Amino acid sequence: MRIKSRWSKRGKTHTVEEIAGAVAFITWRIAGNCLLSLENNDFQTDTHEQRLNIISEFLIFTIHMIDRMTIENFDENERVRFITELVTKASKHLEDNKRDLVGTGEYRDDFVALLNERINDYAEFSYDDKEGPSFPMKRFFGDKMALVMGEKNQKWVADQIIEIEVRDIMSHLRKSVPNLFK
């Protein structure tokens, strides 16, 4: 998957909100690509709503990884602005897609509530700048994804998440996110 991760005008200073907007787009692309990867590896999805719920879990995990990766780039105020804008943009992408594919509803609040719950859970696990998320964090993510994937896929999807999808997410993030701070 190719992700545009460089600003078109070199040397221009970008606001925290501009960076967050670009990262939100990258996050959405990564989540969509991970869904396709699952489907291409014969994990069955049955409805648009299920696909978007899978994307939600990928978005939440990816947003948490971005927060862990970028925490040193910001003071506390900038970090709050960055994460707020990132979540606002990502939830807008999700809400627009849910409205188009599932129907009307207030999806943003549900996503933010789930994100807050998961972020608190993920905060309990360790993360290393070199190694990325700890195995228990990856296992937790895999277990949550297994619940969303449904009974047929529960047996193997956690392994796919732990061994392949998290590695791909981290690879894309390590290549793209640092470039946006230049």
C-alpha positions, 0 to 999 in steps of 0.5 A: 500500500502506498501512502503519501506522507510528505508535504508538497511544500517543503520547509513550510511549517504545519500546524498541529491540526494540519498534521493531525488531519494528514495522520487521520487520512493515513490512519483511515487508509491503514485501517481499510487496507487491514480489512482488505488483508483480512478478507484476502486471507479468507476471513469472512465478513458479512455486512457493511456494518461488520466491516466498519466495526472492524475498521473501528477497531483498527482505527482505535489501535492505530490511533493509540500507536500514533499517540505512543509514537509521537508523544515526544513531539508535543508539549501537553497542550499540543498533544491534546490538540493533536489527538483531539483533531486526529480523533475528530477527523478519523471519527468523521471518516467513519461516521460518513461511511457508516451513514452511507452504508448502514444508514442514519445514526449518531456513530461518532459518539459511539466510536469516541466512547469505544475509543476511550474505553480501548485507550484506557485498556491499551494504556495498561500495556507496555510499548517500546519505540524500537519493538512497538507494542508488547505481545500482551497488547497485541494479544488484547487487540487480537482478542477484541478483533476476534469478537468483532469478526464473529464466531467463524473467524474467532479461532484464527483471527487473533493470530493474524492480527498479532503476527501480520496486521500489527506488523504491517500497521507499525511498518506503515506508521514508521514510514509515514508519520515521522515525515509529517513532522519535517 
